[in-house]
Amino acid sequence: MNAPAIGLVAGLLLALAAITGGFTGFLLALVLGTLGAVLGAQLAGTLDLRALFGRRRG
């Protein structure tokens, strides 16, 4: 799937969450979707969380 198709599916799922769960359901779907995207990017190797947050050495 290309990026616009994934964005379309994500938008439709968020709209469904907003319809069925109200504003709280929408926010929960948004937070969990963002978390899933970040974890997926980490596992795929396109995002390096260590470089993003940095490691502190004492």
trRosetta pair geometry for C-beta under 8 A, 3 or more apart (Angstrom, degrees):
i j d omega theta_ij theta_ji phi_ij phi_ji
1 5 4.6 -124 -168 89 99 126
1 6 5.2 118 125 -57 124 89
1 9 7.8 -21 -172 0 155 138
2 5 5.3 90 57 13 70 105
2 6 7.2 -139 100 -5 33 93
3 6 5.7 -57 -144 39 32 110
3 7 6.2 34 158 -20 66 108
4 7 5.5 -55 -145 39 33 114
4 8 6.3 38 154 -24 66 103
5 8 5.6 -49 -148 32 32 114
5 9 6.5 30 154 -15 64 104
6 9 5.8 -53 -148 38 32 109
6 10 6.2 33 153 -19 65 108
7 10 5.6 -54 -143 39 30 112
7 11 6.2 32 156 -20 64 107
8 11 5.8 -56 -148 37 28 111
8 12 6.4 26 155 -17 63 107
9 12 5.8 -56 -148 38 31 110
9 13 6.3 29 155 -17 65 107
10 13 5.8 -56 -147 38 30 110
10 14 6.4 29 155 -17 65 106
10 33 6.4 117 -151 -168 106 141
11 14 5.7 -54 -146 38 31 110
11 15 6.3 33 154 -20 64 105
12 15 5.6 -51 -147 35 33 113
12 16 6.4 35 152 -19 64 104
13 16 5.6 -51 -149 35 34 113
13 17 6.4 36 151 -19 64 103
13 29 6.8 -163 135 -177 91 133
13 33 7.5 144 99 -92 126 135
14 17 5.5 -50 -147 36 35 113
14 18 6.4 36 152 -20 65 104
14 26 6.4 65 -175 -146 82 81
14 29 5.5 167 -116 115 65 129
14 30 6.3 58 -126 -75 118 80
14 33 7.1 -57 -75 -14 101 161
15 18 5.6 -53 -148 35 32 112
15 19 6.4 32 153 -20 65 105
16 19 5.7 -53 -147 35 32 111
16 20 6.2 9 163 -1 67 112
17 20 6.4 -66 -138 48 26 95
17 21 5.3 -25 -179 29 67 120
17 25 4.8 -158 173 142 81 97
17 26 5.3 138 111 -95 100 48
17 28 7.3 -143 -179 70 132 85
17 29 3.6 -14 -161 -28 176 156
18 21 7.0 -64 -107 58 15 79
18 22 7.2 -10 -165 177 50 9
18 23 7.1 25 -139 -94 83 38
18 25 6.6 177 -94 87 27 98
18 26 3.8 38 -90 -81 82 117
18 29 7.7 -102 -44 38 65 138
20 25 6.2 -115 87 139 72 167
21 24 6.1 -105 152 81 99 75
21 25 1.6 93 105 -56 132 159
21 26 6.6 -179 81 -28 102 56
21 28 7.0 -77 140 41 155 119
21 29 7.3 146 47 -25 144 113
22 25 5.5 103 49 14 55 101
22 26 7.1 -100 115 -5 35 95
23 26 5.4 -53 -149 35 34 116
23 27 6.4 32 155 -17 67 104
24 27 5.9 -54 -148 37 31 108
24 28 6.3 31 154 -17 65 107
25 28 5.7 -54 -144 39 31 112
25 29 6.2 31 156 -18 65 107
26 29 5.9 -57 -148 38 28 109
26 30 6.3 29 153 -20 63 108
27 30 5.5 -54 -146 36 32 114
27 31 6.3 29 157 -17 66 105
28 31 6.0 -55 -145 37 29 107
28 32 6.2 20 160 -9 65 111
29 32 6.0 -59 -139 45 27 105
29 33 5.8 31 159 -22 64 112
30 33 5.8 -56 -142 38 24 112
30 34 6.4 24 158 -18 61 107
31 34 5.9 -57 -150 36 28 110
31 35 6.4 28 153 -17 64 108
32 35 5.5 -52 -145 38 34 114
32 36 6.2 36 155 -20 65 106
33 36 5.7 -54 -146 37 30 112
33 37 6.3 31 154 -20 64 105
34 37 5.7 -53 -146 35 31 111
34 38 6.4 29 156 -17 65 105
35 38 5.9 -56 -148 37 30 109
35 39 6.3 24 157 -13 65 109
36 39 5.9 -57 -142 42 29 107
36 40 6.0 31 157 -20 65 110
37 40 5.7 -55 -143 39 28 113
37 41 6.3 28 157 -18 63 106
38 41 5.8 -55 -148 37 29 109
38 42 6.4 32 152 -21 63 105
38 47 6.7 -96 -155 96 63 162
38 49 7.7 76 170 -84 104 113
39 42 5.5 -51 -148 34 34 114
39 43 6.4 29 155 -15 66 106
40 43 5.8 -56 -146 40 31 107
40 44 6.1 25 156 -15 66 111
41 44 5.7 -57 -140 42 31 109
41 46 4.8 -81 -161 71 85 100
41 47 3.8 51 130 4 113 122
42 45 7.9 42 173 -66 27 25
42 47 5.2 -60 -73 79 57 99
42 48 7.6 111 -126 -104 74 25
42 49 5.6 -3 -109 -24 123 111
44 47 7.8 57 61 16 89 80
47 52 7.1 5 179 -37 92 134
48 51 4.1 47 101 17 116 112
48 52 6.5 163 93 -18 61 87
49 52 5.2 -55 -144 37 38 116
49 53 6.0 9 167 5 74 108
50 53 6.7 -67 -138 52 24 87
50 54 7.4 77 169 -100 55 11
50 55 5.9 -2 -165 -44 97 101
51 54 7.3 25 -162 -75 25 52
